[in-house]
Amino acid sequence: MAREKDADGTVRGKPTHHPGTEAKGPTRAVVIVPVLTRQPRGDDETNRPRLARSADARHDEAVGLARAINLDPIHTAVVTVNDPRPATLLGSGKVAEFAEIVRENHAELVIVDHPLTPVQQRNLEKELNAKVLDRTGLILEIFGERARTKEGTLQVELAHLNYQKGRLVRSWTHLERQRGGAGFLGGPGETQIESDRRQLQEKIIKLKHELETVRRTRDLHRAKRKKVPFPVVAIVGYTNAGKSTLFNRLTGADVLAQDMLFATLDPTLRRVRLPHGTPIILSDTVGFISDLPTHLIAAFRATLEEVVEADLVIHLRDISDPDTAAQADDVERILADLGVDAGDPKRVIEVWNKIDRLDEGNRSRLLADGADASKAPPVAVSAVTGEGIDALKAIIETRMAGELEDLTVTIAPAQFGVVDWLYRNGDVTSRTDNDDGGTTITLKVTASAREEIESRLRRRGQA
């Protein structure tokens, strides 16, 4: 979408549709990206400042979020806000300007890529004469459309109800209506909004009970997995970093993978056998995003526990995105909230995805910049082409099963059934056939594979 910048710094997108077009299609939306000149301070225990995101990156992400639920962003604008207004966030002049844009373009919806208070949302709807969704509401809509499992649906519904609980004031214009008993014993009764808030609270309590049941089921499944000692590896990253594509590449699964924000929502787990036979459970998790609504973090706590309980976390970054550093900072903050230290090399592997989109010069420069003596170097891969995937598998296996070690085994004729297993689960470096009909094989294996080999040979020798 073409954009132009005013003297005051406003960046506008030109409408892609002619006003008055009556063809049925996606909902016509105006997307507003407010950029506050005062940067927020860090909100974690270290109070470190957030990495500033570029206006272009925020604009593109907001448009991507809108298109993720089939909205048609007919007009977009990045607006610098020096003095946020308590009533409308934006100044009165900008509000009047956008009201005219909404009217001229017959827009049905206005997206404001910033958290709005209930009062700001209600006032903007009145002034713009259109439904208004803030960033939180938009992400909730996307999650509501993407949820497929019972757990995901319950979590999204709970987040929706908690979000709406404080916004009933904008939904009801008949607050004077009373509902009470008949005659002088009835009294005035409760107002409509009080009744609706009470019903919402009852629904929230019911959903929490249902989610608790689902959480206990998930805990049972997790406990069963721990009885079968398969380590869990969780893939996390900013939305659209390529997590599902990498998951499919590593597992051979066909999880939905599209160039779309939040293409997948519900977590998926698959068993994977690494090159030297080490079995793991690989988990594909929901994508993170900057300013992830607190309602969602709370509702998806059970799902995010898959990350907390994981033996190893793959932090996947879209290294081709100009905003990759700020995205990584957002992911690391969420991981810290979950109790996972993104800087722990024993727990977290940083993987740079989409290197196929970089030319050789940029690739070399980024890898050189990423080499930090204080932590393990990032692993560069392309989940689409498969480049670097073998190196990633080797690193995962080393973390899970230890370094490869040399092993020499002499196999009697009665134990020949083990030979095929050796070739499939180790790197055979030499083989010598012996005069007695047996064979001697030298190979590189993991510590767990060595124990399995010794066990198999004992069983074969006793047979």
Buried (B, 14 or more C-beta within 10 A) or exposed (E): BEBEEEEEEBBBBEBEBEEEEEEEEEBBBBBBBBBBEEEEEEEEEEEEEBBBBEBBBBBBBBBBBBBBBEBBBBBBBBBBBEEBBEBBBBBEEBBEBBBEBBEEBBBBBBBBBBBBBBBBBBBBBEBBEBBBBBBBBBBBBBBBEBBEBEBBBBBBBBBBBBBBBEBBBBEEEEEEEBEEEEEEEEEEEBBBBBBBBEEBEEBBEEBBEBBEEBBEEBEEEBEEBEEEEBBBBBBBBBBBBBBBBBBBBBBEBEBEBEEBBBBBBBBBBBEBEBBBBBBBBBBBBBBBBBBBBEBBBEBBBBBBBBBEBBBBBBBBBBBBBEBBEBBBBBBBBBBBEBEBEBEEEEBBBBBBBBBBBBEEEEBEEBBEEBEEEEBBEBBBBBBBEEEBBEEBBBBBBBBBBEEBEEBEBEBBEEBEEBBEBBEEBBBEEEBEEEEEEBBEBBBBBBBBBBEBBEEBBEEBEEE
